[in-house]
Amino acid sequence: MISRRHIAIAISLLLAASCSFAQSNTVRLVVPFSTGGPTDIAARVIAPLLSEAMGKTVIVDNRVGATGAIGADFVARSPADGTTILFGTSSIMAANPALMQKLPYDPVRDFAAVSTVATIENIMVVHPSVPANNVQEFIRYAKDNPGKLFYGSSGTGSTYHLGSEMFANMTKTQLGHVPYKGQGPAAQDLLAGHIQLMFDAFNSAVPNIKAGRVKALGIASAKRHPDLPDLPTISEQGVSGYVTTIWLAFFVPAKTPTPIVDKMNQDLRTIMQRPDVKERFNKLGLQAVSSSTQELDSLLKQELAQWSRVVRDANIKPE
C-alpha cells in the first residue's frame, strides 16, 4: 500500500531532479536537420557565442525526421527552464501545421518565441527563353499561355512549392508544378529548359543570374537585397504583399519564465549584430537578423494563417 510518506518522498525526488536539471550547465540547441547543412552550420556558429553569453555550455543536438517535427516535438516536451532550445524554421513552425494532419506540437501553444536569427531570400528566376524581363511581363505571358508554363520546387509541400502556388493565386495565372527531390535538381532542369520558372534561394540563384544562365525577375522579400540593389521586389512590381522569405528562429518550451526568454533574446540580438557573424552567415546564404519576442510571435501567427490559406486555395491535401 502506498502511504502519504511514500508519495511525499516521490514528490521530493521529482522536485530535486527538476531543480538539478534547471541548474544544469548544459543547454541543448536542437536542430531538426542533419549535420552539414546551412541551418546546422549556422547553429554551430551561434552555439559557442551563446555559451559565452549564458555562462553555460551550449551543445548542438541534431534530431532529424518527419520534416522537422521530431526535433520540434522533443523541445515542446522538454522542461520549460531555458536548457532546451529549438532552432526552428518557417517551414517547421508555420508551414507544417497546414500540411500535416497529426502534428504532435502546436507552434503557438507549445512554444515561446525568442528571436529570429537569419533569413533566406528567394529570387524569381526564369529560363532565358521566357520572353519576360520583369514580373508584369511574365504575368502577361503566363496569362497568354495558360497551363503551358511549369515551375519546379524542392518537393510537394515545401515552402518553395507553397510560395509558387501563392504567386499563381495572387496573379491569377495557371502554372504547372514539377516537384523534385531538392532545389538542386529543379535548378538543373531550369537551366536545361525543361521547366520555365522557379523561386530559388539567393546564394543558389545569384551565380546563374550573373552568368546569364537564368533571368531574375524579382526578389520575394519585403525590401531589396543589398547585394542586388537593382533587382526590385515582386511586391513593388504590382504583386502587393508577396513575400516568401524563409526565416530561422529560436524558440523555447512554453511557460519558460519571461526573464529567461528576455535574457536569451538580448544575448541573441547582440550576437547577430556582430560583423564576424554577419560575414559567416552571408557565406552560408543567410542574412543575420534579430527581432523582439513580440515581433517573432506576430510573424509566426501571420505565416500560420498565410500558409493555411495557400494550402486551402491550392487544394493541397494535408498528409
C-alpha positions, 0 to 999 in steps of 0.5 A, spaced: 500 500 500 502 506 498 502 511 504 502 519 504 510 518 506 511 514 500 508 519 495 511 525 499 518 522 498 516 521 490 514 528 490 521 530 493 525 526 488 521 529 482 522 536 485 530 535 486 531 532 479 527 538 476 531 543 480 538 539 478 536 539 471 534 547 471 541 548 474 544 544 469 550 547 465 548 544 459 543 547 454 541 543 448 540 547 441 536 542 437 536 542 430 531 538 426 536 537 420 542 533 419 549 535 420 552 539 414 547 543 412 546 551 412 541 551 418 546 546 422 552 550 420 549 556 422 547 553 429 554 551 430 556 558 429 551 561 434 552 555 439 559 557 442 557 565 442 551 563 446 555 559 451 559 565 452 553 569 453 549 564 458 555 562 462 553 555 460 555 550 455 551 550 449 551 543 445 548 542 438 543 536 438 541 534 431 534 530 431 532 529 424 525 526 421 518 527 419 520 534 416 522 537 422 517 535 427 521 530 431 526 535 433 520 540 434 516 535 438 522 533 443 523 541 445 515 542 446 516 536 451 522 538 454 522 542 461 520 549 460 527 552 464 531 555 458 536 548 457 532 546 451 532 550 445 529 549 438 532 552 432 526 552 428 524 554 421 518 557 417 517 551 414 517 547 421 513 552 425 508 555 420 508 551 414 507 544 417 501 545 421 497 546 414 500 540 411 500 535 416 494 532 419 497 529 426 502 534 428 504 532 435 506 540 437 502 546 436 507 552 434 503 557 438 501 553 444 507 549 445 512 554 444 515 561 446 518 565 441 525 568 442 528 571 436 529 570 429 536 569 427 537 569 419 533 569 413 533 566 406 531 570 400 528 567 394 529 570 387 524 569 381 528 566 376 526 564 369 529 560 363 532 565 358 527 563 353 521 566 357 520 572 353 519 576 360 524 581 363 520 583 369 514 580 373 508 584 369 511 581 363 511 574 365 504 575 368 502 577 361 505 571 358 503 566 363 496 569 362 497 568 354 499 561 355 495 558 360 497 551 363 503 551 358 508 554 363 511 549 369 515 551 375 519 546 379 520 546 387 524 542 392 518 537 393 510 537 394 509 541 400 515 545 401 515 552 402 518 553 395 512 549 392 507 553 397 510 560 395 509 558 387 502 556 388 501 563 392 504 567 386 499 563 381 493 565 386 495 572 387 496 573 379 491 569 377 495 565 372 495 557 371 502 554 372 504 547 372 508 544 378 514 539 377 516 537 384 523 534 385 527 531 390 531 538 392 532 545 389 538 542 386 535 538 381 529 543 379 535 548 378 538 543 373 532 542 369 531 550 369 537 551 366 536 545 361 529 548 359 525 543 361 521 547 366 520 555 365 520 558 372 522 557 379 523 561 386 530 559 388 534 561 394 539 567 393 546 564 394 543 558 389 540 563 384 545 569 384 551 565 380 546 563 374 543 570 374 550 573 373 552 568 368 546 569 364 544 562 365 537 564 368 533 571 368 531 574 375 525 577 375 524 579 382 526 578 389 520 575 394 522 579 400 519 585 403 525 590 401 531 589 396 537 585 397 543 589 398 547 585 394 542 586 388 540 593 389 537 593 382 533 587 382 526 590 385 521 586 389 515 582 386 511 586 391 513 593 388 512 590 381 504 590 382 504 583 386 502 587 393 504 583 399 508 577 396 513 575 400 516 568 401 522 569 405 524 563 409 526 565 416 530 561 422 528 562 429 529 560 436 524 558 440 523 555 447 518 550 451 512 554 453 511 557 460 519 558 460 519 564 465 519 571 461 526 573 464 529 567 461 526 568 454 528 576 455 535 574 457 536 569 451 533 574 446 538 580 448 544 575 448 541 573 441 540 580 438 547 582 440 550 576 437 547 577 430 549 584 430 556 582 430 560 583 423 564 576 424 557 573 424 554 577 419 560 575 414 559 567 416 552 567 415 552 571 408 557 565 406 552 560 408 546 564 404 543 567 410 542 574 412 543 575 420 537 578 423 534 579 430 527 581 432 523 582 439 519 576 442 513 580 440 515 581 433 517 573 432 510 571 435 506 576 430 510 573 424 509 566 426 501 567 427 501 571 420 505 565 416 500 560 420 494 563 417 498 565 410 500 558 409 493 555 411 490 559 406 495 557 400 494 550 402 486 551 402 486 555 395 491 550 392 487 544 394 493 541 397 491 535 401 494 535 408 498 528 409 
